[in-house]
Amino acid sequence: GLTEARVFSSQTGVASIFPLWLYSDDKNLVRTSNISTSFIQSLIGHFDEKSVYKACAYIYALLHSPIYRRLFGEQLKRSFPHIPPTCDPHLLEALVICGAQLLSLHTTQDNNQPTKNQPPINLGPLEKVIYSTDRLKIIGKFGDLDMTFPSDIWLFNIGGYQVLKTWFKHMRGQHFNEQAFDELQKLIECLQQTINLQSKIDAIIMHYGGFHNGFKTNFS
């Protein structure tokens, strides 16, 4: 469910929660789309429940486009994002598919199966990690562990926070065992798939003429 007050572990910071549906307070629980009807009609051409989910997937795909983030980078720092509708139905469907894949990837608890035939891992309380040239060394009180993966996964950030670095920060002092290792592997795989989909989204946008030709907006 939605949080009532706190979404950060720290005492500072403000977050915006944007639910897909808004529910009435009566017993019938009537719901309305939190994405404007006019935007959905402009994007999809009609309005129904299915079109709301398609619009959500479309928006999610755009927000994960590196080209989009560069183009609207300054605006994203100080305001809500501008979401231009596309005028090309083929571009729309391609972005909806990618957005739906990202949503599934980011909202499913068990995206990948736990590692099988993995030797027992018990590094004890996590002390520090060192990443250099595609190699990660995890150092615990009772031992260490080496992993290899590309630097773009290690450097991947969301909202200015480096995902893996933040994960290890919260893990510091906690026992690094098989469960922690499986969680780390799932996170790495999730980041890799996210990066792959981001590249695919940009390739799709460029294939249909980029933001200047494929979308209903003025970029001058």
FENHU-V760050 format. One record per backbone hydrogen bond with DSSP energy under -1.0 kcal/mol. NH is the residue of the N-H (numbers start at 1). CO is the residue of the C=O. E is the energy in kcal/mol with one decimal. If there is no record, write none. Layout:
BEGIN
NH_CO_E ; NH_CO_E
END
This chain:
BEGIN
22_32_-3.0 ; 24_30_-2.7 ; 29_26_-1.4 ; 32_22_-2.6 ; 34_20_-2.7 ; 40_36_-2.1 ; 41_37_-2.6 ; 42_38_-2.1 ; 43_39_-2.3 ; 44_40_-3.5 ; 52_48_-1.3 ; 53_49_-1.4 ; 54_50_-2.0 ; 55_51_-2.3 ; 56_52_-2.1 ; 57_53_-2.3 ; 58_54_-2.4 ; 59_55_-2.6 ; 60_56_-2.4 ; 61_57_-2.2 ; 62_58_-2.2 ; 63_59_-2.4 ; 65_62_-1.7 ; 69_65_-2.4 ; 70_66_-2.0 ; 71_67_-2.5 ; 72_68_-2.6 ; 76_72_-2.5 ; 79_75_-1.8 ; 87_214_-1.2 ; 92_88_-2.3 ; 93_89_-2.2 ; 94_90_-2.1 ; 95_91_-2.4 ; 96_92_-2.4 ; 97_93_-2.1 ; 98_94_-1.8 ; 99_95_-2.9 ; 100_96_-2.5 ; 101_97_-1.9 ; 102_98_-2.2 ; 103_99_-2.6 ; 104_100_-2.3 ; 105_101_-2.3 ; 106_102_-2.5 ; 107_103_-1.3 ; 108_104_-1.4 ; 123_176_-2.6 ; 126_174_-2.6 ; 127_139_-2.7 ; 128_139_-1.8 ; 130_137_-2.2 ; 132_135_-2.6 ; 135_132_-1.5 ; 136_147_-3.5 ; 137_130_-3.0 ; 138_145_-3.4 ; 139_128_-2.7 ; 140_143_-3.3 ; 141_125_-1.6 ; 142_123_-2.8 ; 145_138_-2.2 ; 147_136_-2.6 ; 149_134_-1.5 ; 154_150_-1.2 ; 155_151_-2.6 ; 158_161_-2.5 ; 161_158_-1.7 ; 163_156_-2.1 ; 166_162_-2.8 ; 167_163_-2.3 ; 168_164_-2.6 ; 169_165_-1.8 ; 170_166_-1.9 ; 171_167_-1.3 ; 172_168_-1.2 ; 173_126_-2.3 ; 174_171_-2.7 ; 176_124_-2.2 ; 181_177_-2.5 ; 182_178_-2.7 ; 183_179_-2.2 ; 184_180_-2.4 ; 185_181_-2.5 ; 186_182_-2.3 ; 187_183_-2.0 ; 188_184_-2.6 ; 189_185_-2.4 ; 190_186_-2.5 ; 191_187_-2.4 ; 192_188_-2.3 ; 193_189_-2.5 ; 194_190_-2.2 ; 195_191_-2.5 ; 196_192_-2.3 ; 197_193_-2.3 ; 198_194_-2.4 ; 199_195_-2.2 ; 200_196_-2.0 ; 201_197_-2.7 ; 202_198_-2.2 ; 203_199_-2.2 ; 204_200_-2.3 ; 205_201_-2.5 ; 206_202_-2.5 ; 207_203_-2.1 ; 208_204_-1.6 ; 209_206_-1.7 ; 210_205_-2.8 ; 214_210_-2.5 ; 216_85_-3.5 ; 217_215_-1.6
END
